[in-house]
């Protein structure tokens, strides 16, 4: 087995660290945004990937995606350290073990910095095939997460 470690660039988020952490540490909130994007036609922007997703289920600590021709893929929150760390892991159904760390740092009142770190164990052939795609995907994920208007999903504003 070969280790593959990918560290994203650092992204600036113009929200408080509390708002960002509260959102990212609850898959139900992420599910709300995904469903809103799908209803508003955001699936078109995702192109071929959206066509392959048959179903998505969210709970507070996990997300399960049914992918055409692949089956079920699930990600779960395995560790939380308020307000600076959320660690995600696979459920063992993907053909390799992995963790994804979301690290947050407060740089000012509405200036949160975020970095993503992917660490996976896979066979050498899979590592060679996936390395470039994962590097690109991790940075695209970071860019997408940096654009979310977190304050709109803050629990305090829901009341």
BAFI-3210 file (N, C-alpha, C; in Angstrom, 3 decimals, decimal comma, padded with zeros to 6 digits):
// residues 159
n [1|2|3|4|5|6|7|8|9|10|11|12|13|14|15|16|17|18|19|20|21|22|23|24|25|26|27|28|29|30|31|32|33|34|35|36|37|38|39|40|41|42|43|44|45|46|47|48|49|50|51|52|53|54|55|56|57|58|59|60|61|62|63|64|65|66|67|68|69|70|71|72|73|74|75|76|77|78|79|80|81|82|83|84|85|86|87|88|89|90|91|92|93|94|95|96|97|98|99|100|101|102|103|104|105|106|107|108|109|110|111|112|113|114|115|116|117|118|119|120|121|122|123|124|125|126|127|128|129|130|131|132|133|134|135|136|137|138|139|140|141|142|143|144|145|146|147|148|149|150|151|152|153|154|155|156|157|158|159]
n.u [000,842|000,356|000,951|-000,919|-000,735|-002,258|-002,168|-004,087|-004,176|-004,277|-007,350|-009,297|-012,015|-014,769|-016,234|-017,228|-015,256|-016,794|-019,286|-018,480|-017,410|-019,691|-021,403|-019,900|-019,486|-021,811|-023,535|-026,205|-026,713|-025,004|-026,260|-028,640|-027,707|-026,708|-029,086|-030,548|-028,951|-029,273|-032,022|-032,036|-030,835|-028,138|-026,963|-026,434|-024,066|-022,274|-021,998|-021,116|-020,693|-022,927|-024,859|-024,205|-024,820|-027,193|-028,646|-028,650|-028,018|-028,280|-027,106|-026,509|-023,809|-022,915|-022,712|-024,196|-023,800|-025,309|-023,956|-024,120|-023,252|-021,210|-022,032|-022,778|-021,349|-019,923|-019,284|-018,067|-018,116|-015,411|-014,020|-014,098|-012,979|-013,709|-013,135|-011,732|-011,122|-012,251|-012,560|-012,858|-013,816|-013,797|-016,321|-015,460|-016,404|-015,382|-012,707|-010,318|-008,639|-009,166|-008,671|-009,915|-008,977|-010,350|-009,150|-009,365|-008,701|-008,803|-008,395|-009,148|-012,077|-014,083|-012,668|-011,692|-009,422|-008,861|-007,751|-007,385|-006,633|-005,827|-005,440|-004,586|-004,606|-003,649|-003,393|-000,474|-000,975|-003,547|-002,966|-001,310|-003,162|-005,111|-003,921|-003,457|-006,118|-007,260|-005,728|-006,518|-009,276|-009,422|-008,533|-010,507|-012,725|-012,070|-012,135|-014,859|-016,026|-015,099|-016,672|-019,220|-021,988|-021,745|-022,877|-025,575|-026,526|-026,267|-027,112|-028,143|-029,393|-031,556|-033,744]
n.v [-001,187|002,285|005,552|008,512|011,853|014,956|018,392|021,218|024,559|027,559|028,886|031,875|032,806|034,841|034,973|034,409|032,292|030,671|030,509|029,196|026,768|025,724|025,237|023,463|021,279|019,866|017,751|017,907|020,610|021,102|019,482|020,938|023,092|021,735|020,597|022,941|024,033|022,102|022,390|024,928|024,662|024,214|021,782|021,543|022,933|021,225|019,327|016,263|014,836|015,321|013,897|011,301|010,991|009,473|009,520|011,276|011,262|012,750|013,059|014,261|013,560|012,197|011,517|010,087|008,928|007,808|006,454|006,126|003,140|002,701|002,475|002,748|005,409|006,613|009,204|010,126|012,068|011,844|012,989|015,914|019,129|021,785|025,207|024,495|022,174|019,594|016,292|014,028|010,791|007,749|005,194|002,676|001,504|002,511|001,781|002,248|003,406|006,523|009,864|013,137|016,240|019,202|022,180|025,020|028,464|031,344|034,495|037,013|039,058|038,601|036,874|033,969|031,368|028,526|025,213|022,216|018,817|015,828|012,412|009,315|005,718|003,526|001,197|001,160|001,514|002,656|005,000|006,309|006,724|008,350|010,562|013,173|013,910|013,960|015,977|018,224|018,096|018,423|021,061|022,361|021,747|023,164|025,805|025,981|025,656|027,962|029,905|029,784|031,375|031,521|032,778|032,892|030,442|030,069|028,876|030,673|032,605|031,261|031,292]
n.w [000,000|-000,629|000,567|000,112|000,301|000,353|000,445|000,558|-000,872|001,149|002,053|002,083|004,029|004,299|006,822|010,248|012,376|014,022|012,659|010,307|011,302|012,647|010,497|008,769|010,428|010,549|008,683|007,897|007,443|005,302|003,484|003,078|001,537|-000,725|-001,715|-002,236|-004,259|-006,239|-006,787|-007,815|-010,216|-010,089|-010,504|-013,187|-013,540|-012,468|-014,338|-015,878|-013,526|-011,883|-013,277|-012,668|-010,014|-008,129|-005,734|-002,616|000,795|003,993|007,330|010,664|011,190|008,918|005,366|002,604|-000,633|-003,557|-006,300|-009,761|-011,381|-009,566|-006,942|-003,444|-001,649|001,242|003,619|006,758|009,788|011,834|013,864|015,883|016,721|018,340|017,712|015,465|013,917|011,785|011,150|008,582|007,414|005,464|005,036|004,728|002,441|000,119|-002,175|-000,802|002,176|003,802|005,104|005,658|006,576|007,782|008,422|010,438|010,992|012,910|011,675|012,005|012,801|010,714|009,095|008,288|007,945|005,918|005,461|003,650|004,147|002,707|003,305|002,302|002,000|-000,401|-003,187|-005,280|-008,043|-008,062|-006,702|-008,549|-010,594|-009,389|-008,119|-009,411|-010,031|-007,488|-006,249|-007,751|-007,234|-004,408|-004,074|-005,584|-004,039|-001,718|-002,771|-003,394|-000,830|000,351|-000,762|000,271|001,840|004,928|007,207|006,664|007,303|009,962|013,179|015,093|013,559|012,625|014,290]
ca.u [000,000|001,096|000,276|-001,072|-001,087|-002,462|-002,487|-004,604|-003,753|-005,052|-008,454|-009,850|-013,470|-015,195|-017,228|-016,601|-014,846|-017,925|-020,260|-017,899|-017,341|-021,055|-021,925|-019,148|-019,498|-023,153|-023,865|-027,573|-026,613|-024,398|-027,337|-029,549|-027,079|-026,677|-030,446|-030,889|-028,215|-029,915|-033,313|-031,796|-030,137|-026,696|-026,471|-025,925|-022,688|-021,442|-021,827|-021,255|-020,721|-024,316|-025,595|-023,862|-025,340|-028,589|-029,301|-027,775|-028,665|-027,482|-027,441|-025,599|-022,408|-022,545|-023,297|-024,142|-024,100|-025,501|-023,343|-024,415|-022,161|-020,204|-022,692|-022,898|-020,120|-020,300|-018,266|-018,575|-017,266|-014,808|-013,456|-014,351|-012,309|-014,271|-013,739|-010,635|-010,831|-013,257|-011,879|-013,781|-013,255|-014,686|-017,019|-014,913|-016,976|-014,525|-011,634|-009,120|-008,876|-008,744|-009,168|-009,848|-009,007|-010,698|-008,524|-009,817|-007,918|-009,372|-007,383|-009,803|-013,503|-014,740|-011,555|-011,344|-008,572|-009,164|-006,876|-007,840|-005,557|-006,293|-004,437|-005,179|-003,790|-004,172|-002,333|000,355|-001,641|-004,632|-002,332|-000,867|-004,343|-005,948|-003,196|-003,752|-007,542|-007,509|-005,124|-007,420|-010,554|-009,291|-008,484|-011,832|-013,584|-011,721|-012,666|-016,308|-016,350|-014,764|-017,690|-020,514|-022,335|-021,964|-023,730|-026,972|-026,887|-025,947|-028,263|-028,691|-030,254|-032,704|-034,883]
ca.v [000,000|003,541|006,698|009,695|013,003|016,164|019,556|022,282|025,916|028,146|029,674|032,898|032,803|036,085|034,660|034,104|030,902|029,953|030,216|028,202|025,495|025,228|024,718|022,318|020,144|019,285|017,408|018,339|021,964|020,959|018,919|022,023|023,848|020,864|020,500|024,249|024,167|021,216|022,986|026,164|024,354|024,114|020,491|021,725|023,402|020,089|018,539|014,808|014,322|015,380|012,824|010,027|010,932|009,051|009,872|011,770|011,267|013,457|013,090|015,218|013,138|011,411|011,804|008,909|009,251|006,658|006,825|005,182|002,248|002,575|002,060|003,700|005,956|007,383|009,924|010,434|012,876|010,935|013,767|017,355|019,908|023,132|025,511|024,523|020,947|018,587|015,196|013,147|009,515|006,898|004,174|001,371|001,018|002,932|000,784|002,621|004,146|007,919|010,889|014,498|017,197|020,597|022,962|026,408|029,383|032,687|035,486|038,284|038,865|037,978|036,377|032,604|030,678|027,104|024,343|020,831|017,838|014,480|011,373|008,038|004,515|002,809|000,516|002,061|001,800|003,595|006,269|006,944|007,128|009,313|011,678|014,447|014,218|014,317|017,291|019,208|018,029|018,975|022,521|022,812|021,660|024,315|027,010|025,960|025,888|029,359|030,788|029,614|032,469|030,774|033,467|032,617|029,122|030,059|028,496|031,837|033,355|030,433|031,493]
ca.w [000,000|-000,729|001,162|-000,719|001,139|-000,437|001,269|-000,305|-000,567|002,245|001,518|002,956|004,105|004,946|007,850|011,534|012,524|014,614|011,605|009,399|012,015|012,880|009,229|008,243|011,355|010,537|007,296|007,578|006,877|003,978|002,669|002,699|000,449|-001,904|-002,241|-002,811|-005,526|-007,212|-007,154|-008,559|-011,456|-009,859|-010,980|-014,542|-013,451|-012,093|-015,547|-015,893|-012,164|-011,415|-013,947|-012,043|-008,649|-008,139|-004,479|-001,561|002,112|004,988|008,751|011,290|011,137|007,740|004,059|001,755|-002,026|-004,433|-007,574|-010,837|-011,784|-008,518|-005,716|-002,343|-001,083|002,428|004,353|008,091|010,648|012,817|014,969|015,855|017,762|018,191|016,420|014,488|013,171|011,484|010,458|007,886|006,983|004,683|005,818|004,374|001,191|-000,993|-002,266|-000,055|003,416|003,712|006,024|005,145|007,669|007,493|009,488|010,442|011,814|012,950|011,336|012,282|013,078|009,566|008,290|008,684|006,963|005,869|004,680|003,589|004,014|002,377|003,558|001,920|001,811|-001,565|-003,912|-006,079|-009,316|-007,778|-006,349|-009,795|-011,361|-008,684|-007,504|-010,067|-009,885|-006,091|-006,000|-008,353|-006,525|-003,053|-004,205|-006,029|-002,863|-000,889|-003,417|-003,222|000,578|000,676|-001,341|000,938|002,774|006,174|008,185|006,342|007,821|011,380|014,004|015,773|012,643|012,245|015,192]
c.u [000,881|000,267|000,227|-001,548|-001,143|-002,868|-002,903|-003,892|-004,602|-006,091|-008,944|-011,369|-013,887|-016,411|-016,491|-016,252|-015,994|-018,963|-019,748|-017,882|-018,740|-021,641|-021,226|-019,166|-020,873|-023,557|-025,292|-027,561|-026,018|-025,447|-028,323|-028,988|-027,051|-028,064|-030,911|-030,209|-028,854|-031,228|-033,135|-031,011|-028,641|-026,115|-025,903|-024,462|-021,745|-021,265|-022,051|-021,322|-022,150|-025,147|-025,354|-024,425|-026,823|-029,332|-028,255|-028,578|-027,722|-028,012|-026,424|-024,131|-022,021|-023,292|-023,109|-024,603|-024,221|-025,025|-023,605|-023,153|-021,054|-020,824|-022,694|-021,527|-020,538|-019,068|-018,875|-017,585|-016,729|-014,197|-013,801|-013,585|-012,720|-013,224|-012,757|-010,427|-012,071|-012,535|-012,938|-013,062|-014,268|-015,338|-016,534|-015,454|-016,202|-013,339|-010,324|-009,534|-008,403|-009,312|-009,011|-010,004|-009,412|-010,168|-008,937|-008,957|-008,560|-008,250|-007,891|-011,286|-014,282|-013,690|-011,125|-010,501|-008,835|-008,146|-007,434|-006,634|-006,178|-005,150|-005,088|-004,146|-004,403|-003,036|-001,658|-000,312|-002,753|-004,060|-001,918|-002,062|-005,081|-005,237|-003,558|-005,202|-007,860|-006,913|-006,037|-008,735|-010,514|-009,261|-009,817|-012,827|-013,332|-012,264|-014,173|-016,716|-016,084|-015,842|-019,044|-020,775|-022,731|-022,921|-025,207|-027,458|-026,577|-027,200|-028,923|-029,654|-031,474|-033,905|-035,744]
c.v [001,242|004,667|007,838|010,823|014,235|017,273|020,679|023,594|026,405|029,073|030,668|032,853|034,051|035,841|034,393|032,627|030,079|029,578|029,121|026,827|024,900|024,607|023,431|021,097|019,479|019,017|017,782|019,727|021,925|020,411|019,970|022,787|023,024|020,788|021,816|024,428|023,302|021,829|024,226|025,915|024,252|022,803|020,600|022,139|022,253|019,112|017,058|014,206|014,272|014,267|011,480|009,878|010,627|009,485|010,347|011,817|011,921|013,181|014,038|014,854|012,336|011,878|010,555|009,286|007,956|007,083|005,728|004,427|002,093|002,054|003,170|004,108|006,829|008,016|010,256|011,307|011,949|011,669|015,240|017,988|021,363|024,189|025,329|023,277|020,085|017,528|014,258|011,864|008,759|005,871|002,764|000,809|001,474|001,968|001,172|003,383|005,584|008,728|012,225|015,428|018,556|021,383|024,417|027,230|030,755|033,697|036,906|038,030|038,195|037,498|035,026|032,003|029,184|026,386|022,931|019,929|016,464|013,518|010,028|006,938|003,724|002,093|001,502|002,455|002,830|004,974|007,022|007,465|008,298|010,579|013,034|014,869|014,630|015,679|018,397|019,261|018,640|020,507|023,084|022,766|022,853|025,616|027,097|026,260|027,343|030,328|030,714|030,801|031,873|031,462|033,233|031,310|028,972|029,760|029,690|032,608|032,554|030,726|032,669]
c.w [000,000|-000,117|000,150|000,183|000,256|000,513|000,325|-000,024|000,602|001,633|002,555|002,860|004,876|005,843|009,149|011,600|013,125|013,562|010,673|010,066|012,214|011,620|008,811|009,159|011,435|009,088|006,922|006,951|005,477|003,011|002,207|001,502|-000,836|-002,532|-002,852|-004,169|-006,610|-007,702|-008,011|-009,843|-011,308|-010,352|-012,393|-014,536|-013,114|-013,253|-015,365|-014,498|-011,640|-012,039|-013,277|-010,632|-008,694|-006,879|-003,484|-000,271|003,109|006,390|009,379|011,076|009,904|006,497|003,205|000,356|-002,806|-005,817|-008,593|-011,230|-010,744|-007,230|-004,687|-001,815|000,101|003,075|005,708|008,843|011,737|014,003|014,769|017,004|017,559|018,505|015,262|013,634|013,000|010,668|009,885|007,505|006,153|005,585|005,486|003,069|-000,037|-001,029|-001,586|001,203|003,235|004,873|005,327|006,334|007,110|008,679|009,327|011,382|011,737|012,732|011,608|012,457|011,937|008,571|008,854|007,573|007,067|004,988|004,762|003,426|003,804|002,642|003,287|001,784|000,668|-002,272|-004,860|-007,396|-009,111|-007,438|-007,610|-010,592|-010,714|-008,208|-008,116|-009,893|-008,455|-005,744|-006,526|-007,570|-005,133|-003,118|-004,704|-004,868|-001,945|-001,455|-003,222|-001,796|000,979|000,185|-000,633|001,875|004,136|007,136|007,909|006,947|009,309|012,181|014,662|014,876|012,217|013,106|014,818]
res [x|x|x|x|x|x|x|x|x|x|x|x|x|x|x|x|x|x|x|x|x|x|x|x|x|x|x|x|x|x|x|x|x|x|x|x|x|x|x|x|x|x|x|x|x|x|x|x|x|x|x|x|x|x|x|x|x|x|x|x|x|x|x|x|x|x|x|x|x|x|x|x|x|x|x|x|x|x|x|x|x|x|x|x|x|x|x|x|x|x|x|x|x|x|x|x|x|x|x|x|x|x|x|x|x|x|x|x|x|x|x|x|x|x|x|x|x|x|x|x|x|x|x|x|x|x|x|x|x|x|x|x|x|x|x|x|x|x|x|x|x|x|x|x|x|x|x|x|x|x|x|x|x|x|x|x|x|x|x]
***
